[in-house]
Amino acid sequence: MEFKILTLNCWGLAVVSRNRSQRMQAIAEMLATSHYDVVCLQEIWLNSDYELIKHKVSGVLPYSHYFYSGVTGSGVCILSRYPMEEVFFHQWPVNGYIHKIHHGDWFGGKGVGLCRLKVNNYCVNVYSAHLHAEYDRKCDEYQAHRVLQSFDTAQFIQMTSGGADLVVLAGDLNTEPGDLAYRLMLSVPGLVDAFNEAGETALDIVATNESLTNSYTPPSLVKKNIPGKRIDYIMYHPGSNLQIDLKSYSLPLPDRVPGCDYSYSDHEAVAATLVISKNDVLAAKEDLQMKKTVLEESIQICDEALKSLGHNKYLYWFFTFVLLVLLVTTLATNSPFGLNFVYHILKVVITVFMFYTLIMATIWNKIEKHAVIAGKLAMSTALRKLKTKDS
């Protein structure tokens, strides 16, 4: 049996994303004439866009589910040719920062979505996720968040895929091949990257984001001939009695929406066709050493994050104390030169900033610290289990 999957980050931010409504219409029309069994979409932030796509594709993908979460919704939805027997969304405990409004990841309440499909006589678990964005590769303040999200997703897949004949993870993982988050995603649940399995047939596929042929890639990158990065993936793993072979792997969409001067998204769609067959051969032995290595590196990242949180806590307490002194001073003195209104505004501003630094030093610091500790303890438990196996 063949099983065809497509994943696409649709870049559906209201106002910010250029040509959003036209692109959503084009994406819906493209999918309505497609022959995919499952489609995983990310960054569908507006309910109207989801309803548009859902309605347009209902003839070929009659089953759909949107994973509502956070303030704006997770942005993740799955469309299927086959009935969905069960759905579940697991929200990650670390998701960026509420005060980083210009980044916005926290407001999406990001996590990993699961749809369990009944495909003929097979049980197929389809997972879709959109990890925290990497805004600055040289100075990545979200590395620990992304590593914890990756481990959380890998554990979630491992713990919910016991009875599945096929496991598929598709989405924008915001991590490049070789990165720690990428290696965690492969090694812990034993997934295979479809790109790697494609071999020579995928040599021309360099980037799924910031591609030189994409209309939304910044001109500065195009001029420098920077080829972009591969951060959108289709990964899979067969059940114990099945063999999964990759028939094809591609970036199926043209560079531009037909008849237009813009692309479908700032990301490229990724498609793969898997061939499912019975297998009486014993599964290959898992690579324990690779698992141990990525878990040890991940624990180190968690330790560094905890140190950073401790430093930030004292820094925010210092700023809180300074602002408190300023506030008491302004309350105890009269406004100079009769500037009562300006002085009142100054008091309000100081109070707001003091409240912010106090929250960051106490509640927010505790929340993030506990999330990192929880992730680290889970990693340590998994590592102990591997060392016991090895001995």
VMD Tcl script that draws the C-alpha trace (Angstrom):
set ca {
  {0.00 0.00 0.00}
  {1.19 3.50 -0.79}
  {0.81 6.35 1.69}
  {1.34 9.93 0.43}
  {2.15 12.78 2.81}
  {2.62 16.52 2.34}
  {3.66 19.14 4.87}
  {3.73 22.93 4.44}
  {4.29 25.92 6.68}
  {1.71 28.30 5.18}
  {3.00 31.56 6.73}
  {-0.48 32.69 7.70}
  {0.12 35.62 10.04}
  {-2.58 38.27 9.83}
  {-1.35 41.64 8.45}
  {2.34 40.64 8.58}
  {2.33 37.84 5.97}
  {2.26 39.25 2.45}
  {-0.40 38.07 -0.02}
  {-1.86 35.88 2.73}
  {-5.46 35.66 1.53}
  {-4.45 35.03 -2.11}
  {-1.91 32.41 -1.06}
  {-4.39 30.60 1.20}
  {-6.82 30.44 -1.71}
  {-4.04 29.06 -3.95}
  {-3.00 26.48 -1.31}
  {-6.61 25.35 -0.94}
  {-7.07 25.02 -4.70}
  {-3.79 23.11 -5.05}
  {-4.75 20.64 -2.31}
  {-8.26 20.22 -3.74}
  {-6.76 18.72 -6.91}
  {-4.09 16.66 -5.13}
  {-3.90 12.95 -4.34}
  {-2.33 13.01 -0.87}
  {-3.50 10.73 1.92}
  {-2.48 13.15 4.68}
  {-1.61 16.85 4.66}
  {0.01 18.58 7.66}
  {-0.15 22.39 7.68}
  {1.52 24.83 10.05}
  {1.02 28.56 10.66}
  {-2.68 28.52 9.91}
  {-3.30 31.24 12.47}
  {-6.72 32.47 11.35}
  {-9.84 30.36 11.75}
  {-11.18 31.79 8.47}
  {-8.14 30.41 6.60}
  {-8.63 26.97 8.16}
  {-12.32 26.94 7.26}
  {-11.50 28.02 3.70}
  {-8.98 25.22 3.19}
  {-11.16 22.66 4.98}
  {-14.14 23.47 2.75}
  {-12.13 23.55 -0.50}
  {-10.41 20.20 0.05}
  {-13.38 18.30 1.49}
  {-13.80 16.37 -1.76}
  {-10.37 14.71 -1.52}
  {-9.50 15.19 2.16}
  {-12.86 14.89 3.94}
  {-11.45 14.54 7.46}
  {-9.70 17.42 9.21}
  {-8.69 18.60 12.64}
  {-7.29 21.90 13.94}
  {-5.30 21.81 17.19}
  {-6.58 24.78 19.21}
  {-4.13 26.04 21.83}
  {-2.76 29.20 23.40}
  {-3.99 32.68 22.49}
  {-3.82 32.49 18.70}
  {-4.20 28.72 18.22}
  {-1.29 26.37 17.58}
  {-1.39 27.05 13.83}
  {-1.22 23.28 13.22}
  {-3.89 21.27 11.42}
  {-4.09 17.87 9.74}
  {-6.23 16.97 6.72}
  {-6.83 13.32 5.86}
  {-8.32 11.07 3.22}
  {-8.99 8.48 5.94}
  {-11.14 8.64 9.11}
  {-9.56 10.03 12.28}
  {-10.16 7.63 15.14}
  {-8.47 9.70 17.85}
  {-6.90 13.16 18.14}
  {-4.78 14.68 20.88}
  {-2.62 17.78 21.38}
  {0.32 17.91 23.77}
  {1.39 21.48 24.60}
  {5.05 21.99 25.44}
  {5.88 23.38 28.90}
  {8.45 25.85 27.49}
  {7.32 27.99 24.57}
  {9.32 31.20 24.39}
  {8.56 34.36 26.36}
  {5.35 36.34 26.78}
  {7.20 39.67 26.64}
  {8.84 38.81 23.30}
  {5.76 40.02 21.44}
  {7.72 40.56 18.21}
  {8.59 36.84 18.20}
  {5.13 35.66 19.19}
  {5.86 31.94 19.69}
  {4.48 31.97 23.25}
  {1.06 33.19 22.09}
  {0.65 30.15 19.83}
  {0.74 27.71 22.74}
  {2.83 25.43 20.56}
  {3.01 21.66 20.89}
  {2.68 18.41 18.96}
  {-0.61 17.19 17.52}
  {-1.55 13.53 17.00}
  {-4.19 12.10 14.67}
  {-4.66 8.33 14.72}
  {-5.96 7.16 11.36}
  {-7.49 3.90 10.23}
  {-5.92 3.29 6.81}
  {-7.47 0.10 5.41}
  {-6.35 -2.48 7.99}
  {-3.46 -0.38 9.28}
  {-3.28 1.94 12.28}
  {-1.31 5.06 11.34}
  {-0.22 7.70 13.86}
  {0.35 11.08 12.20}
  {2.10 13.72 14.29}
  {2.59 17.34 13.31}
  {4.62 19.98 15.12}
  {6.05 23.47 14.73}
  {9.02 24.03 17.04}
  {10.14 27.43 18.37}
  {11.79 29.55 15.69}
  {15.54 30.16 15.63}
  {15.84 33.95 15.30}
  {19.61 34.23 15.64}
  {21.73 31.15 14.96}
  {24.92 32.78 16.31}
  {23.30 33.81 19.60}
  {20.33 31.50 20.07}
  {18.48 32.35 23.27}
  {15.86 29.69 22.50}
  {18.17 26.70 22.02}
  {17.22 25.14 25.36}
  {13.51 25.66 24.60}
  {13.83 23.95 21.21}
  {15.87 21.05 22.64}
  {13.27 20.51 25.37}
  {10.44 20.73 22.82}
  {12.21 18.18 20.63}
  {12.78 15.76 23.51}
  {9.19 16.25 24.68}
  {7.92 15.47 21.17}
  {10.21 12.45 20.83}
  {9.00 11.09 24.18}
  {5.39 11.77 23.28}
  {5.78 9.82 20.02}
  {7.54 6.98 21.81}
  {4.83 6.69 24.46}
  {1.79 6.96 22.17}
  {2.86 4.87 19.17}
  {2.92 1.41 20.76}
  {0.04 -0.03 18.75}
  {0.71 1.87 15.53}
  {1.66 0.12 12.28}
  {3.18 3.33 10.93}
  {4.38 6.50 12.65}
  {4.76 9.73 10.65}
  {6.03 13.08 11.94}
  {5.64 15.99 9.53}
  {6.14 19.70 10.09}
  {8.37 22.71 10.47}
  {10.84 21.67 13.15}
  {12.93 24.86 12.95}
  {16.12 22.86 13.34}
  {18.72 22.01 10.72}
  {20.22 18.56 10.03}
  {22.93 17.82 12.57}
  {21.51 20.15 15.24}
  {20.88 18.62 18.65}
  {17.10 19.03 18.40}
  {17.15 17.22 15.03}
  {19.26 14.35 16.38}
  {16.96 14.00 19.41}
  {13.92 13.77 17.16}
  {15.48 10.92 15.18}
  {17.25 8.91 17.86}
  {14.83 8.81 20.80}
  {11.73 7.47 18.96}
  {13.81 5.82 16.21}
  {12.50 7.90 13.32}
  {13.98 8.07 9.82}
  {14.38 11.32 7.86}
  {12.79 10.79 4.44}
  {15.39 13.10 2.87}
  {18.22 10.82 4.00}
  {16.42 7.78 2.64}
  {15.90 9.47 -0.72}
  {19.67 9.53 -1.32}
  {20.78 10.79 -4.73}
  {17.22 11.61 -5.81}
  {17.17 14.43 -3.23}
  {20.56 15.99 -4.05}
  {18.91 19.01 -5.72}
  {16.77 19.70 -2.64}
  {18.86 22.15 -0.65}
  {16.39 24.29 1.27}
  {12.81 24.34 2.49}
  {13.11 27.88 3.88}
  {14.83 30.96 2.45}
  {15.27 29.14 -0.84}
  {16.95 31.14 -3.61}
  {13.92 30.55 -5.84}
  {11.30 31.65 -3.29}
  {9.75 35.09 -3.87}
  {9.76 35.89 -0.13}
  {13.44 35.17 0.49}
  {15.18 38.45 1.48}
  {17.08 39.95 -1.50}
  {20.20 40.28 0.67}
  {20.39 36.47 0.98}
  {19.72 35.98 -2.72}
  {22.51 38.42 -3.65}
  {24.94 36.55 -1.41}
  {23.78 33.28 -3.01}
  {23.07 31.75 0.41}
  {21.16 28.55 -0.42}
  {18.76 28.61 2.53}
  {18.13 25.89 5.09}
  {16.26 22.61 5.41}
  {13.99 22.82 8.46}
  {10.76 21.17 7.21}
  {10.67 17.39 7.53}
  {8.80 14.18 6.97}
  {10.06 11.47 9.33}
  {8.67 7.99 9.80}
  {9.01 4.67 11.58}
  {7.33 1.30 10.85}
  {5.61 -0.96 13.32}
  {7.25 -4.25 14.35}
  {5.68 -6.36 11.57}
  {5.87 -3.88 8.71}
  {8.44 -2.68 6.24}
  {8.34 0.92 5.03}
  {10.10 1.84 1.79}
  {10.41 5.38 0.46}
  {9.09 5.52 -3.10}
  {9.54 9.28 -3.67}
  {10.60 12.47 -1.94}
  {10.18 15.95 -3.42}
  {9.36 19.62 -3.07}
  {6.18 19.34 -5.15}
  {5.10 22.96 -5.59}
  {6.35 25.29 -8.35}
  {8.43 28.36 -7.44}
  {5.42 30.62 -8.03}
  {1.67 30.30 -7.74}
  {0.55 29.78 -11.36}
  {-0.12 33.14 -13.02}
  {1.27 35.12 -10.05}
  {4.61 36.62 -9.06}
  {4.65 35.21 -5.53}
  {5.27 31.77 -4.00}
  {2.77 29.67 -2.04}
  {4.61 30.48 1.21}
  {8.01 31.54 2.51}
  {8.58 27.80 3.09}
  {8.61 25.03 0.52}
  {6.16 22.13 0.73}
  {7.70 18.69 1.30}
  {6.07 15.51 -0.02}
  {6.89 11.83 0.38}
  {5.32 8.58 -0.77}
  {5.81 5.57 1.48}
  {5.21 1.96 0.47}
  {3.89 -0.23 3.29}
  {4.38 -4.01 3.20}
  {4.52 -6.95 5.59}
  {7.91 -7.78 7.06}
  {8.99 -11.01 8.77}
  {12.59 -9.83 9.25}
  {13.61 -8.74 12.73}
  {13.99 -4.98 13.19}
  {17.48 -3.52 13.22}
  {19.09 -3.04 16.62}
  {18.75 0.51 17.91}
  {21.83 2.68 18.12}
  {22.25 3.03 21.89}
  {25.45 5.06 21.62}
  {23.80 7.75 19.48}
  {20.90 7.97 21.92}
  {23.27 8.31 24.87}
  {25.28 11.03 23.11}
  {22.27 13.21 22.26}
  {20.81 12.79 25.75}
  {24.11 13.77 27.40}
  {24.35 16.86 25.17}
  {20.73 17.73 25.94}
  {21.31 17.47 29.70}
  {24.28 19.81 29.31}
  {22.07 22.33 27.48}
  {19.55 22.10 30.35}
  {22.31 22.74 32.92}
  {23.41 25.83 30.99}
  {19.80 27.02 30.79}
  {19.40 26.61 34.56}
  {22.55 28.66 35.19}
  {21.25 31.36 32.87}
  {17.90 31.38 34.68}
  {19.69 31.80 38.02}
  {21.67 34.74 36.65}
  {18.55 36.31 35.13}
  {16.68 35.93 38.42}
  {19.23 38.03 40.32}
  {19.37 40.55 37.48}
  {15.59 41.04 37.52}
  {15.61 41.33 41.34}
  {18.27 44.05 41.06}
  {16.18 45.99 38.54}
  {13.10 45.55 40.76}
  {14.98 47.05 43.72}
  {16.28 49.99 41.65}
  {12.79 50.72 40.28}
  {11.30 50.45 43.78}
  {13.76 53.06 45.05}
  {12.86 55.33 42.12}
  {9.15 54.86 42.77}
  {9.46 55.66 46.48}
  {11.53 58.74 45.60}
  {8.92 60.03 43.15}
  {6.12 59.40 45.65}
  {7.98 61.22 48.44}
  {8.82 64.32 46.40}
  {6.81 66.95 44.61}
  {6.95 67.33 40.85}
  {9.67 69.78 39.72}
  {8.76 72.90 37.74}
  {5.05 72.18 38.21}
  {5.08 69.28 35.74}
  {2.42 67.34 37.63}
  {1.07 65.41 34.63}
  {4.53 64.36 33.38}
  {5.55 63.35 36.90}
  {2.39 61.25 37.24}
  {3.12 59.50 33.91}
  {6.67 58.81 35.11}
  {5.31 57.13 38.26}
  {3.01 54.93 36.17}
  {5.86 53.91 33.83}
  {8.14 53.05 36.76}
  {5.34 51.02 38.39}
  {4.67 49.06 35.19}
  {8.35 48.24 34.66}
  {8.76 47.29 38.31}
  {5.78 44.94 38.07}
  {7.29 43.38 34.92}
  {10.74 42.80 36.50}
  {9.09 41.41 39.65}
  {7.04 38.90 37.62}
  {10.14 37.88 35.63}
  {12.17 37.41 38.83}
  {9.51 35.31 40.56}
  {6.58 33.64 38.76}
  {8.00 33.44 35.24}
  {11.44 32.34 36.43}
  {9.86 29.56 38.52}
  {7.68 28.35 35.63}
  {10.60 28.15 33.19}
  {12.96 26.67 35.81}
  {10.52 23.89 36.70}
  {9.92 23.10 33.01}
  {13.67 22.81 32.37}
  {14.18 20.66 35.48}
  {11.29 18.38 34.44}
  {12.83 17.93 31.00}
  {16.28 17.31 32.44}
  {14.97 14.68 34.88}
  {13.16 12.87 32.04}
  {16.37 12.91 29.98}
  {18.38 11.61 32.94}
  {15.88 8.77 33.44}
  {16.09 7.80 29.77}
  {19.89 7.95 29.92}
  {20.01 5.68 33.00}
  {17.82 3.16 31.21}
  {20.18 3.15 28.20}
  {23.25 2.68 30.38}
  {21.54 -0.25 32.11}
  {20.77 -1.80 28.72}
  {24.34 -1.29 27.58}
  {25.79 -2.96 30.68}
}
mol new
graphics top color blue
foreach p $ca { graphics top sphere $p radius 0.5 }
foreach p [lrange $ca 0 end-1] q [lrange $ca 1 end] { graphics top cylinder $p $q radius 0.2 }
display resetview
